[in-house]
Amino acid sequence: MEDSRIVALYWERDESALTHTREKYGAYCHAIAWQILHSREDAAECENDTYLRAWNNMPPDRPQGLRAYLGAITRRLSLDRWRQSRAQRRGGGEVALSLEELGECVSHPDTVPEAVEAGEIAAILSDFLRSLPSAECDVFLRRYWYFDSVAQIARRYGYSESKVKMTLKRTRDSLRAVLEKEGIYV
Amino acid sequence: MMNFWLLNAIGDIDPDLVERAAQRPRKVLPLRWVAAVAAAAVMVVGLGAWWLNRPADKPPITPPADSTTTTTTNEPITATTIGGVITPTTTTTTVTTTVTTTEPTTEPTTQPTTTPDNPPDTGGDNKECVVHSLLYHSIPVGPDAVGKEVYDAFFETYGRDKDEPIPDPDLIYPFTECHYPESNIVNFVKFTGITKEEFIASVWSQDWIASVGGVEAFLNLPYDFGNPYSLFTYGDYFDAIYGDDPHLTAWVFHRRAANVLNDPDYPYQYCYRLYSYPEDPLYNLEGYTSYKVYRSLSGDSESIIGFVEFAGIPREKFIEAYGWGDKLDEKATDHFEYAPYTYRQFVDAIYGDDQALRDWVFDRYVFHPDYPKAP
């Protein structure tokens, strides 16, 4: 079913919207949650919560890209859950590694810059990523949006792991420069 | 928390960028894959010597009573750790030729194309590689097929990185049920020397294969118990392990790994009403896999009700499996925190004839708009 039709079902408060969403994007949402949580139960719950959140948010939301819309919800829910359970977890998987890597981009990571609170930073990040070659942008997002491991990214794009690491390092350095320029490097 | 604002901000970027990153990239065969094929060809030579000299006292596969005998040619296994000369061998293998009365109703599977996805890593020192991992419930190759000594020796060799303890006991590689990514099926067949025919026989001797209609129907069945979204068959799977077509091997195993978790385009049908996890008590009840196959052939949706009817699971056994005997009148908080129904109502919905109760319970089982509000 077309995304627009599924969104229309949400607006019509037709519960079959949930079934169609699950059939079309259940695996996608589950994969995102799994990458963050590495727990079947937690991933399944985040996937379910995604549908609930979508149900509650449409209307008024009318996303143009349903997949990215749902993925963003799943990602946020999964990160929240990861944070809640982090103290009880051993290690922390790719999220912890991503946090550590992104630490290079900020000097005082505990301080939330004003631009974040104002919701401006997403636009700055989008502009920055659009300015990159598409391959570098995709690698960055596979790492820090989807939380793929370096090995997974290497397999996905046919790169060596060292190339992936170098690409990510260069992009983080560039991001740091952009954040400094925008006054967000706190 | 440290840097979380940055991670969250990344989550709010332009959806078009996110969408593009979700698309599977088009790729060409990397040189390392070509090199790997060449290396495999050299190693194939080693298999021959090992094959010709392997112990002759392996227990024969006992044929079922209604079998006929056919002659097949073994595909050479593609690698071994022992050097030697390769010689494809011809052996006599007994396979069941039961008349197939039920054909899979799913659409024919897509065959590998001439431009497969990027070939996966094949293990080696990549400890994170899960591409070839497959030693779990759906392919019950076990000690009976290769002998307990060999079986145990394989896990001693590949079961863990010998120099390190389990890196994280909580980390189970996706859909392998295994802490050790090198405990994979390709390494398994190399190590044990189990032939393609023996491997297949060890699988089709299972009851659920008979329910499909025999080995031929099984080999044509879409992988994952006939999952209509599988892009390859069990026959493709065995060819990928034993065949000499690197494109097929790459395609099948890449799809297998990607299909389940990593490929956003794969519409994997996640079964809410009949969990497919070994942790679920129903999973271990007799008839579970047969029902999965039945469901895939009939095109019916999976459901707990369908399963207990199909497998003839009595009410008492169902309650016992879940351990609900002493809390039947409690709210079914195992399902979700604010479940409005009790375990007894849930069981009654499955086993009783009150359609209104059944509708009420299952309308709330997963997808009720009030969830998770307290009733």
Interface residues (C-beta under 8 A of the other chain):
Chain A: E15 L18 T19 R22 E23 K24 Y25 G26 A27 Y28 H30 A31 W34 H38 R40 A44 E47 N48 Y51 L52 W55 P63 Q64 G65 R67 A68 Y69 G71 A72 R75 R76 L79 R83 R89 R90 G91 G93 V95 S98 L99 L102 G103 C105 V106 P109 D110 V112 P113 V116 G119 I121 A122 L125 S126 L129 R130 S134 C137 D138 L141 R142 Y144 W145 Y146 D148 S149 A151 Q152 R155 R156 Y157 G158
Chain B: M1 M2 N3 F4 W5 L6 L7 N8 A9 I10 G11 D12 I13 D14 P15 D16 L17 V18 E19 R20 A21 A22 R24 P25 K27 V28 P30 N118 P120 D121 N126 E128 C129 V131 D168 P169 D170 L171 I172 P174 L261 N262 D263 P264 Y266 P267 Y268 Q269 Y270 Y272 Y277 E279 V366 F367 P369 Y371 P372
